């Protein structure tokens, strides 16, 4: 799930220097000589893991099928999931912007702060409601879903330094915007917000897709055959005593 916002200080707005034509370049340079690079803050959270034991096989199959379909894959025939791990990721993006008046009736719009948050909230492990605690299949399902959750956590830890690097590089590639003073309004602020947001949104979306691809590697027919066979062997050995 995505949440996007941006904050405005009255009289403070921002935007991009890459779009400037040549005649504005000198005004951008003038602006850059007065301002400081934006303060960048990147935060994250794992969320509090919850367990849900109330869902039936129809729910688990439907939700698992959605995961496959989102990646252009199909749930293979005969697969009846006994567990499911779902996370909602929160991507929050906010810019506080400033403005200064410069030469010849121009105003420079620039980012004062850039705040980015990426994490999970309400991570939930679902276990099929018909599974009995203490059985091998129950324990195997819990272990399997905990592995999915671990993949999510490790993927976030791995990605955060890359995201931080991307955020820190935004000002150098996007920069500031110079406009006539009459144009320094909220629409310019929105445009700047979108310019700074877009490259990060693209990076986060690619990361999301790669994480889900990695999750599917754990949900192959071969993997479930191994798990089921292991439980059959364990339960068979127990019955022999």
N, C-alpha and C positions, 0 to 999 in steps of 0.2 A: 504494500500500500504506500502511496506517495503523498507526502504533505509538503507543499511548497508555499513559502511566504516571503515577503520582503518588507523591511521596515524603512520608514521615511522620517527624517528629521525635517521639520518645516523649513523650506527654503534650501533644502539640500537634496540634490539629485545626481545621477551619474550615467556614464555610458562609454562608448568604445572609440579608441583612436584609430583602429585599423581601417575604419570606414572613411576616415577623413580624407578629403582631397588635399592636394598640395598647398592650397592657399591657407589652410587651417593648421598646417604642420607647425609653423612658427609659434602659433598661439598655444598649441599643445605643449611645445617645448617650454614656453613661458610658464604655463600652468605647472608642469612637472618640476620646474625650478623652485616653486613655492610649497608644494605639498609633500607629504611623507607617504611611503608605501602603506597600504591598508594593514590594519591589525587583523591577523587570521586566527580563528579559533576552530579547531576540529574536535568534536566530541563523539562518543559512541556509547552504546549500552547493549547488554546481552538480553535483557528482559528476564523475567522470572518464569522458569519452566513449570508447566502444568501438565497433569495427566488427566485423560478423559477415558473412562471405561464404559460409556453408555451407548456407543455407536454400533450399529449392525453392519453386516457385510455389504449391504447395498450402498450405504454411505461411504464406506472405505473404498469400495470399488469405484464409485462415481468420482470421488475426490482424487483418487490415484490416476484415473483416466484423464482428468483435467490436466494433471501435471505432465503426463505424456503428450497430450494434445498441444499444450503450450509450446512444446519443443518440436512439434511436427512429427511426433512418434505416435504409435498406437499401442494400447495395452494388449499384451499377447493373450491369445485364447487360453481359457482355463485358469487364468491367474485369479485367485481369490485372496486378496490381501488380509492379513490378520492384524496389521498395524499401519500407522500413518503418522508422519511428523509434518506439522505445518508451522511455518513462521510467517509473520508479517514484518517486513522491513520498513523502517521509518527513515526516509530521506528528507531532511529538513534543510532548507537553504535560505539564508537571509543576508541582505546587504543593508548597512547603514551608509548613507551617502552624504557627501558634502559638496559645497559649491563655493567658488570664489569668482569675483569679477576681475577680468583682465582687460587688456588693451582694446581700444576701438569698439566698445559696446558689446564685447563678447563675454560669455560666462563659461567657466570650466566646471564640468561635472565630474566627480571622481568618487571612488569607494573609500570610505573611512574605515569600515570594518567589514569582514566577510566571515559569516558564521555558517558552519556546515555540521550537520549531525547525521550519522548513519548508524543504525543498529537494528535490533529486533525488539518487538514487543509482543506479548502474549504467545511465546513459543509453546506449542502444545503437542504432546504425544498421545495419539489415540490408539487404544488397544481394543480389539474386537470383543464385544460384550459377552460373547458365548465362551470365551476362553476361561478356563478355571485356573486360579492362582495355584502355583505349586507344580503345575504340569510343565513338561519340557517345552511344549509349543508356546505356552505363555511366557516362560523365561526367555525363550529364543526370540519371541516377538519384541519383548522389552529391550533385549540386548541389541537387536537389529535397529530399532528406532533410536536408541541412544547413540548408535553409530552415526545415523543420519544427523542427529543434533550436533554431534561432535564435528561433523563435516561443516555444518553451518558456522559453528564458532571459529573453527580454524580458518575457514574461508574469509571471515570478517577480519580476523587478526592479520591474515596475509595481505588483505586488500587495503587496509587503512593506511599504511605508509605510502602506497601508490596514490591513494586519494589525496593524502596530505601534500605530496609532491605536486600533484595536479592543481590543487587549490593555491599553493604558494606561487605557482607559475602563471596564474590568471592575470595578475596585474601587468606582468611583463609582456603578455601577448595581446591583451584587450585594452588596457590602459584607461585613458580618460576620453571625454567628449567635449568638444567646444561647440557652443551654439550661440546664436544671438540671444540677448538677455530675455527677450520676449518669449523665447522658445524653451526656457529653463523651467519646465513644469513637470507634472506627474507623468505625462506620457513619455517624456525623456527618461524619467526614473524607471518606468516599466521596461522601456527598451534596454536600458543598461542591465537591469535585473535579468532579463531574458538572455542578453549576450553573455553574461557571466554564468548563468545557470546552464545554458545549453551544453557546453562541452562537458560539464560535470554530470549532467543527466545522461549523456551518451555513455560516459565511462561507467556509471553505476548500472545502467541497463545492460551493458555488455557483461559486467561482473555478475549480475543476477542470473543471466542466461548460462554463464559458465558454471556457476554453482549448481544450478539445477541439472545441467548435463552430468556433472560429477555425481550428483545424487542418483541419477538413473543407472550409473554403473553398479550400484549396490542392489538394484532391483531387477537383475537379470533372471531369466528362467533357471540358468545354471546355478546361480547362487541360492535360489529358493529350493532347488532340488537337493543341494548339499545339506541345507538346514533341515529340511524335512526328513531326509535319510538319516541324519545324525540323531534326530529325535526318535525315529523308529528304532534305531539301534539301542539307544539309551533305555527306552521304555521296554523293549524286548528283553534286555539284560535284567531289568528290574523284575519283570514278571517271572523270570526263571528261578528267582530265589524264593 
